């Protein structure tokens, strides 16, 4: 089936919630204290018609290296086209799905997120990069370097040589450093192509990602960026197409959806976590933003009854 036609079927027509998997299609969790898993993209995607339906991992960080072929990625509600020599990093709880071309070649690495974060804590700026998914298109030189790093990691993972655990941690650290350098190089290139307004918008989005649970106050964000609230709103409208408060509230709504779908916290507790101590106010806010009361959104099957497949997916993962 051609990619453009098959992409229309990326959404699961029977989906009423986003499934949680250890690995795609497997519900059992590994019991190793220090754990990683690797496999080729082809080995698993071929079993599912080269289509990986949207799902999430509760404890795992995944890294996908697309060496050859093409893919359509759906990550937290955003569609992206992937070409050869692309990398995708997906932290725990991010909803993601893929549609691969049949000539795809590459590898998927899966780690316990806690292990990745422990190693990342020793690398300046790395933890910030692990907060959200990112995709980088590489040149052949960078792809070759990354391929060699991955080969070294896989070699250690498959071995039983002395010092294996320490060697694996060292190889994962090298992989994280490679990801950081690729991401920073891509960001630097993007900045050179962007005007001042776009740079401010990106800085604002990064700040929102870190602080949306603590405050929605526009003056706070404007002060952190060294501009006035009026200027911040103007930038957001110009670049993002909405005022600053709307940007913050959309991020809060995404997090609320995740908690409602994937946690056992009560609605009151979710509101408190997200900065809404008054349950009634939180419920009104959520219903105004989504069209659903939190309790109805959380109820199995209810929200999906009269929605299209795209809308069912978006209620769980769109920004």
C-alpha positions in Angstrom: 0.0 0.0 0.0 1.5 3.4 -0.9 2.6 5.6 2.0 0.2 8.4 1.3 -2.8 6.0 1.3 -1.6 3.9 4.2 -0.9 7.0 6.3 -4.6 7.6 6.4 -4.9 4.4 8.4 -2.4 5.3 11.0 -5.2 6.0 13.5 -6.8 2.9 15.0 -10.5 3.0 14.2 -11.2 0.9 17.2 -9.1 2.9 19.6 -10.8 4.2 22.7 -7.6 4.7 24.7 -3.9 4.7 24.0 -2.5 1.3 25.0 0.5 0.9 27.3 3.2 -1.4 26.2 6.6 -2.5 27.4 7.6 -3.1 23.8 5.0 -2.6 21.1 2.4 -5.3 21.4 3.9 -6.8 24.6 2.4 -6.0 28.0 4.9 -7.8 30.2 7.6 -5.8 31.8 11.2 -7.0 32.1 12.5 -7.7 35.5 16.2 -6.9 34.9 17.5 -4.1 37.1 19.7 -2.7 34.3 17.9 -3.3 31.0 18.0 -2.4 27.4 16.5 -3.9 24.3 17.4 -3.5 20.7 15.8 -4.8 17.5 15.7 -3.8 13.8 12.8 -1.6 12.7 11.8 -4.2 10.2 11.7 -7.2 12.6 8.7 -5.7 14.5 7.0 -3.4 12.0 6.8 -6.2 9.4 4.7 -8.2 11.9 2.1 -5.4 11.9 2.1 -4.5 8.2 4.8 -1.8 8.7 2.3 0.1 10.8 2.8 0.8 14.5 -0.4 2.1 16.0 -0.2 5.0 18.5 0.8 3.8 22.0 3.0 4.8 24.8 5.5 3.4 27.2 5.2 4.0 30.9 8.8 3.5 32.0 10.8 3.4 28.8 12.8 5.8 26.7 13.0 4.8 23.0 15.5 5.9 20.4 14.8 5.1 16.7 17.5 5.4 14.0 16.1 5.3 10.5 19.0 4.3 8.2 17.1 3.8 5.0 13.5 4.1 3.8 10.9 6.6 4.9 8.3 6.9 7.6 5.4 8.9 8.8 5.5 9.6 12.5 2.7 10.7 14.8 4.1 11.9 18.1 1.9 13.6 20.7 -0.5 14.5 18.0 2.0 16.0 15.5 2.6 14.4 12.1 6.1 14.3 10.8 7.6 12.8 7.7 10.9 11.1 8.2 13.5 10.5 5.5 16.7 8.4 5.5 19.2 9.0 8.2 16.7 10.4 10.8 16.8 9.9 14.5 13.7 10.0 16.8 13.9 10.2 20.6 10.7 9.4 22.5 10.5 9.8 26.3 8.2 7.8 28.5 4.5 8.7 28.3 4.7 10.3 24.9 2.1 8.9 22.6 3.7 7.8 19.3 2.9 5.7 16.2 4.7 5.1 12.9 4.0 4.0 9.4 7.1 2.7 7.6 7.9 2.1 4.0 8.6 -1.5 3.2 12.2 -0.8 2.3 12.9 0.5 5.8 16.2 -0.3 7.5 17.2 0.9 11.0 17.2 0.0 14.6 15.1 0.8 17.7 16.8 1.0 21.2 14.7 0.8 24.3 16.0 1.7 27.8 14.5 2.2 31.3 14.0 6.0 31.4 15.3 6.1 35.0 18.7 4.7 33.7 18.8 7.2 30.9 18.1 10.1 33.3 20.7 8.9 35.7 23.3 8.9 33.0 22.0 12.2 31.5 22.4 14.0 34.8 26.1 13.9 34.3 25.9 15.6 30.9 25.2 19.4 31.0 22.0 20.4 29.1 21.1 16.7 28.4 18.2 16.5 30.8 16.3 19.3 29.1 16.6 17.5 25.8 15.0 14.4 27.4 11.8 16.2 28.5 10.1 15.9 25.2 10.4 14.0 21.9 12.7 15.3 19.2 13.5 14.4 15.6 16.7 15.2 13.8 17.5 14.7 10.1 21.2 14.0 9.7 23.8 14.2 7.0 25.8 11.1 6.0 28.8 12.0 8.1 26.8 12.3 11.3 24.8 9.2 10.4 28.0 7.2 10.0 29.3 8.3 13.4 26.0 7.5 15.1 25.8 4.1 13.4 29.2 3.3 14.8 28.1 4.3 18.3 25.0 2.2 18.1 27.1 -0.8 16.8 29.4 -0.5 19.8 26.4 -0.4 22.2 24.8 -3.4 20.6 28.1 -5.3 20.6 28.3 -4.9 24.4 24.6 -5.7 24.9 25.0 -9.0 23.1 28.2 -10.0 24.8 28.9 -11.6 28.1 32.4 -10.2 28.5 33.8 -9.0 31.8 32.8 -5.5 32.7 29.7 -5.7 30.4 27.4 -3.5 32.6 30.0 -0.7 32.9 30.7 -0.9 29.2 27.0 -0.6 28.4 26.6 2.4 30.6 29.6 4.0 28.9 28.2 3.3 25.4 24.7 4.7 26.4 26.5 7.8 27.6 28.3 8.1 24.3 24.9 7.7 22.5 23.3 10.4 24.7 26.2 12.8 23.9 25.8 12.1 20.2 22.1 12.9 20.5 22.8 16.1 22.3 25.3 17.2 19.7 23.0 16.4 16.9 20.1 18.2 18.6 22.1 21.3 19.4 23.6 21.4 15.9 20.1 21.2 14.4 18.8 23.9 16.8 21.8 26.2 15.9 21.0 25.8 12.2 17.3 26.5 12.9 18.2 29.6 14.8 20.3 30.9 12.0 17.2 30.6 9.7 14.8 32.3 12.2 14.1 35.8 13.0 14.1 37.3 16.5 10.3 36.6 17.0 10.7 32.9 16.2 13.6 32.6 18.5 11.6 34.2 21.3 8.7 31.9 20.6 10.9 28.8 20.9 12.4 30.1 24.1 8.9 30.7 25.5 7.8 27.2 24.5 10.9 25.7 26.3 10.1 27.8 29.4 6.4 26.7 29.3 7.6 23.1 29.1 9.5 23.5 32.4 7.1 25.7 34.3 3.5 25.2 33.2 2.7 23.3 36.4 3.9 26.1 38.6 2.5 29.2 37.0 0.3 30.6 34.2 1.3 34.2 34.8 2.3 35.9 31.6 4.4 38.6 33.4 6.5 35.8 34.9 7.3 34.3 31.5 7.8 37.7 29.9 10.2 38.7 32.7 12.2 35.5 32.2 12.6 36.3 28.5 13.5 39.9 29.1 10.5 41.3 27.3 7.1 42.9 28.3 3.9 40.9 28.5 2.5 42.8 25.5 5.6 42.0 23.5 5.3 38.3 24.4 1.6 38.2 23.3 2.5 39.8 20.1 5.3 37.3 19.4 3.0 34.4 20.2 0.2 35.6 17.9 2.7 36.3 15.1 4.6 33.0 15.3 2.3 30.5 17.1 -1.0 31.9 16.0 -2.5 32.3 19.5 -1.9 34.5 22.6 0.6 33.4 25.3 -2.0 32.3 27.8 -3.6 30.0 25.2 -0.2 28.4 24.6 0.2 27.6 28.3 -3.3 26.4 28.7 -3.0 24.0 25.7 0.1 22.5 27.3 -1.8 22.1 30.6 -4.7 20.4 28.8 -2.4 17.9 27.2 -0.9 17.0 30.6 -4.4 16.8 32.1 -5.5 14.4 29.3 -2.4 12.2 30.0 -3.2 12.1 33.7 -6.8 11.3 33.1 -6.0 8.6 30.6 -3.0 7.0 32.1 -3.0 7.6 35.9 -5.0 6.6 38.9 -5.0 10.1 40.4 -8.4 11.5 41.2 -9.7 14.5 39.2 -9.1 16.7 42.3 -5.5 15.5 42.6 -4.9 16.1 38.9 -6.1 19.6 39.3 -3.8 20.2 42.3 -0.8 18.8 40.4 -1.5 21.2 37.5 -2.1 24.3 39.6 -5.9 24.2 40.0 -6.6 23.5 43.7 -10.4 24.2 43.1 -11.9 21.0 41.6 -14.9 22.9 40.2 -12.7 25.5 38.5 -10.4 22.8 37.0 -13.4 20.9 35.7 -14.8 24.1 34.0 -11.4 24.9 32.5 -11.0 21.4 31.1 -14.5 21.2 29.7 -14.2 24.7 28.1 -11.0 23.5 26.4 -12.1 20.0 25.3 -15.8 19.9 25.3 -15.8 17.1 27.9 -16.0 17.1 31.7 -12.9 15.4 33.1 -15.0 12.5 34.4 -16.6 11.9 31.0 -13.2 12.2 29.2 -11.8 9.5 31.6 -14.7 7.1 31.2 -13.9 4.1 28.9 -15.6 4.3 25.4 -17.7 7.4 26.3 -15.6 10.0 24.5 -15.2 7.9 21.4 -18.8 7.2 20.7 -19.4 10.1 18.3 -15.8 11.0 17.3 -13.8 10.2 14.2 -10.6 8.1 14.6 -8.5 11.3 14.4 -10.6 13.0 17.1 -10.3 9.9 19.4 -6.6 10.0 19.1 -6.3 13.8 19.5 -8.3 13.8 22.7 -5.5 11.8 24.2 -2.5 13.3 22.7 -2.9 16.6 20.8 -1.5 19.9 22.0 
